[in-house]
């Protein structure tokens, strides 16, 4: 699954962002590699007016619910297909989600700006320190437990969002 936003008209003009669209595309992973990069094998899953996502505090839950429900059905029950007269149940699952930096931060609930504060979604590096960090050992990585703690902290006091970059 790949997520991105695009502006169908006037991407750099005064009304930039007015018609922003959030898009999710997918491809079937067990396809032969020579076909994977061909546009005819990359499919559109979801298109949503980005304004709907902004109105919901940058939460994608309502926009992605139908897709997530379909993915759960595909994984649990599968779909019936007829191949050369033989009916088969095919199952599948979501393996990876990729996105450009802005979309990935948005999906993960991290800050959407990269010019100050904690700008990385995988570690706690600060914008002012990033130029000197070259190794994983130089930074403190985010963990699911820490992230849950930070979310609780932000829910208790929204001013903590800038401290944790979420």
C-alpha positions as CSV (number, residue, x, y, z in Angstrom):
1,X,0.0,0.0,0.0
2,X,1.4,3.4,-0.9
3,X,0.0,6.7,0.5
4,X,0.5,10.2,-1.0
5,X,-1.3,13.5,-1.4
6,X,-1.5,15.5,-4.5
7,X,-3.0,18.7,-5.8
8,X,-4.9,18.2,-9.0
9,X,-4.9,21.9,-9.9
10,X,-2.7,24.9,-9.1
11,X,-0.2,23.1,-7.0
12,X,2.0,26.1,-6.4
13,X,-0.4,29.0,-6.6
14,X,-2.1,31.1,-4.0
15,X,-4.9,28.5,-3.5
16,X,-2.3,25.7,-2.8
17,X,-3.9,23.1,-0.7
18,X,-7.5,24.1,-1.5
19,X,-8.2,20.9,-3.6
20,X,-5.7,18.6,-1.9
21,X,-6.5,14.9,-2.3
22,X,-5.1,12.0,-0.3
23,X,-4.6,8.8,-2.3
24,X,-3.8,5.2,-1.5
25,X,-2.6,2.8,-4.1
26,X,-1.8,-0.9,-3.9
27,X,-0.1,-3.6,-5.9
28,X,-0.2,-7.4,-5.5
29,X,3.1,-8.4,-4.0
30,X,3.5,-12.0,-5.2
31,X,3.4,-10.8,-8.8
32,X,6.5,-11.4,-10.9
33,X,9.0,-8.5,-10.3
34,X,9.1,-7.5,-14.0
35,X,5.4,-6.5,-13.7
36,X,5.5,-4.7,-10.4
37,X,6.6,-1.4,-11.6
38,X,4.2,-1.2,-14.5
39,X,1.4,1.3,-14.1
40,X,-1.2,-1.2,-15.2
41,X,-0.5,-3.3,-12.2
42,X,-0.7,-0.5,-9.6
43,X,-4.3,0.0,-8.5
44,X,-6.2,2.8,-6.8
45,X,-7.6,1.8,-3.4
46,X,-8.8,5.1,-1.9
47,X,-9.2,8.8,-2.9
48,X,-10.3,11.2,-0.2
49,X,-10.6,15.0,0.0
50,X,-7.8,15.9,2.4
51,X,-10.1,18.5,4.0
52,X,-12.1,15.6,5.5
53,X,-8.9,14.2,7.1
54,X,-8.0,17.7,8.5
55,X,-11.5,18.1,9.9
56,X,-11.0,14.9,11.8
57,X,-7.7,16.1,13.4
58,X,-5.6,14.5,10.7
59,X,-7.0,11.1,11.6
60,X,-7.5,8.6,8.7
61,X,-9.8,6.2,10.6
62,X,-13.0,7.2,8.8
63,X,-11.4,7.4,5.4
64,X,-9.6,4.1,5.7
65,X,-12.3,2.1,7.5
66,X,-13.8,0.6,4.3
67,X,-10.3,-0.4,3.0
68,X,-9.3,-1.9,6.4
69,X,-12.6,-3.9,6.6
70,X,-12.0,-5.3,3.1
71,X,-8.4,-6.2,4.0
72,X,-9.7,-8.0,7.1
73,X,-12.2,-10.0,5.0
74,X,-9.5,-10.8,2.4
75,X,-7.2,-12.1,5.2
76,X,-9.8,-14.0,7.2
77,X,-12.3,-15.3,4.7
78,X,-10.7,-14.7,1.3
79,X,-12.5,-14.2,-2.0
80,X,-13.9,-16.8,-4.3
81,X,-12.4,-16.7,-7.8
82,X,-13.0,-19.0,-10.8
83,X,-9.9,-20.0,-12.6
84,X,-10.4,-22.1,-15.7
85,X,-13.7,-23.5,-14.4
86,X,-12.4,-24.3,-10.9
87,X,-13.6,-22.3,-8.0
88,X,-10.8,-21.3,-5.5
89,X,-10.7,-19.2,-2.3
90,X,-7.8,-16.7,-2.5
91,X,-6.6,-15.1,0.7
92,X,-4.2,-12.2,1.1
93,X,-2.9,-9.7,3.6
94,X,-1.3,-6.2,3.8
95,X,2.4,-6.6,4.0
96,X,3.8,-3.1,4.0
97,X,2.7,0.5,3.9
98,X,5.0,3.1,2.3
99,X,4.7,6.8,1.7
100,X,6.6,9.9,1.2
101,X,7.9,11.6,4.3
102,X,5.0,13.9,4.8
103,X,2.3,11.2,4.3
104,X,4.1,8.8,6.5
105,X,4.3,11.3,9.3
106,X,0.7,12.1,8.9
107,X,-0.4,8.5,8.9
108,X,1.6,7.8,12.0
109,X,0.3,10.9,13.8
110,X,3.7,12.7,13.9
111,X,4.4,16.4,13.2
112,X,4.0,17.4,9.5
113,X,6.8,20.0,9.6
114,X,10.5,19.3,9.4
115,X,12.1,22.6,10.3
116,X,12.1,22.4,14.1
117,X,11.6,20.1,17.0
118,X,11.6,16.3,16.8
119,X,11.4,15.7,13.1
120,X,12.0,12.0,12.8
121,X,9.3,9.3,13.2
122,X,11.7,6.6,14.1
123,X,13.9,8.3,16.7
124,X,13.9,11.4,18.9
125,X,16.5,13.4,17.1
126,X,16.0,17.1,17.2
127,X,16.2,19.3,14.0
128,X,19.1,21.2,15.5
129,X,21.1,17.9,16.1
130,X,20.3,15.9,13.0
131,X,23.3,17.1,11.0
132,X,25.6,15.4,13.4
133,X,23.8,12.1,13.7
134,X,25.0,9.4,11.3
135,X,24.6,6.2,13.3
136,X,21.7,4.5,15.0
137,X,23.7,4.5,18.2
138,X,23.7,8.4,18.1
139,X,20.0,8.6,18.7
140,X,17.3,7.2,20.9
141,X,14.9,5.1,18.9
142,X,11.1,5.3,19.4
143,X,9.5,2.2,20.7
144,X,5.8,1.2,20.8
145,X,5.8,1.5,24.6
146,X,7.3,5.0,24.5
147,X,4.9,6.1,21.8
148,X,1.9,5.0,23.8
149,X,3.3,6.9,26.8
150,X,3.8,10.0,24.7
151,X,0.3,9.7,23.3
152,X,-1.1,9.5,26.8
153,X,1.0,12.5,27.7
154,X,-0.3,14.6,24.8
155,X,-3.9,13.6,25.6
156,X,-3.3,14.8,29.1
157,X,-1.6,18.1,27.9
158,X,-1.7,19.0,24.2
159,X,1.3,21.2,24.7
160,X,3.4,18.1,25.0
161,X,2.9,17.4,21.3
162,X,5.9,19.6,20.4
163,X,8.1,17.9,23.0
164,X,7.5,14.4,21.5
165,X,6.9,15.4,17.9
166,X,3.5,13.8,17.7
